[in-house]
Amino acid sequence: MSDHVRIRRDWIDVRHEYLQADGKWMTAKCAEPGFCRECNRDGERQPLEFISKAWVPGVDELRAARIIIAAHLYIPVKLADDDAVLRATDFRRLWIAFHLERLTGLPIADADVLAARTIGDLISLVAMQEAA
């Protein structure tokens, strides 16, 4: 990613922002397929539809976290093992964190998500939040 592009995550969503000539940051439309040049370049797509199963009442929080991660990585949930290597762009990792925060209702640090190397590392962030 170049110096004039940054990733921003807040309580609304995760998006790319572009530095304009006047020094202000303009928000991209990452949620709309084809409208963000960084998402297009990186091949970012919306998570698989089964992500909605994470918010079904009665689903265990750790199971829901595994569903969210699998939906973002385009893999079946049964392949989302703890020792599986996490291959995702920084944008995708922050998007996963955004959904995990919505699931738990507690903040997850960007640095922790970006440092995660395996799916188990991300799951442990939710487990730590649950224990607190």
Secondary structure, 3 states (H helix, E strand, C coil): CCCCEEEEECCCCEEEEEECCCCCEEECCCCCCCCCHHHHHHCCCCCCHHHHHHHCCCCCHHHHHHHHHHHHHCCCHHHCCCCCECCCCHHHHHHHHHHHHHHHCCCCCHHHHHHCCEHHHHHHHHHHHHHC
